[in-house]
């Protein structure tokens, strides 16, 4: 899968205006769309989160279902074109 199709925990937190810890909490609670990869492999220590930009964009456009109080940043992104534009941006190379 192309890296631009996915997001990191830090990137998602920055885009939503929330901390990494809050992102992890929301992911574990199933309130942000993502998949946990490798958690069932022998010796795995919890696996890695796979966060797809397209799924997060659709979630934002739907009004962040699963969140009782979406963050102000997420609500600001609710405008579909803004959400799509923001999430479509590829991370800048360091």
N, C-alpha and C positions, 0 to 999 in steps of 0.2 A: 504494500500500500504506500502510495506517495506521501511523504512527510507533510505536505501542505494540506492533505485531506484530513489530517489529525491535529489535535491540539494537546499541549502539555498542561499539567495541573497549574503551573505558574501562569501560563498564557491565558488560560480560562479565567483564573482568578483576577488577573489584571484587566481583562476585557469586561468582566462583570463587576469589578470594583470591590471584590471580597478577598479575604485572606486565603492562603493555601490551605490552612487548617479548615476553614469553612467549606472550601471546595471538597476536601476529603470527606468531611462530615456529610455533605449533601450527596456525594457520590455513594457513600456507604449506605445511606438511607434510601437510595434509589430515586432521589428527587431531581437529579440531573441525568440526562440520558448518556449512558456509557456502558462499557462491558469490562468485566474483570477478566484478564487473560492470565493463564498459567497458575491460578490459585490451586488447582487440583493436581498439579504435577508433583511427583515425589521430591521432597526437599524444598518445595516452593515456600516462600515466606510471605504469602499474601497475594502474589501476582502483581500485575501491572495494569493500570487503567488504560483502556483504549477509548479515546474521546474523539468522535467523528464530527468534523466541522458542520457537515450537512445536517446531522441529527440535532446539534446544539442550535443551529440556525432555525430549524423547524420548531424546536422547543420554544425559542424566543418569540418566533412569529405567532405561536399559539398562546402566548401570554404567560409562559413559564408554568405550565401545569405541574402540580406537585409542590409548589412553594406557596405557603400560606401568606407570606409577606415577601414577595420578590424584592431584591435589592433595587435601589433607585437607579443604578446603572443598567440593570437588566430591563427595568421598565422603560428607560429612555431608549433602549434598543428595540423595544416592541415594534416600532415602525418597521414593517417588513423590509423595506429597501435599506434602511440603516443597519438592521441586523445582518442582512445578506452581505452588504458592503463591508462591514467590520469583520465578519467571520471569513469572508473570502480573501481578505488581505493575507498574504503569505508573511510569515515572520521574517524580519530583516536579518540578514546574515551578520554575525558578530565580527 
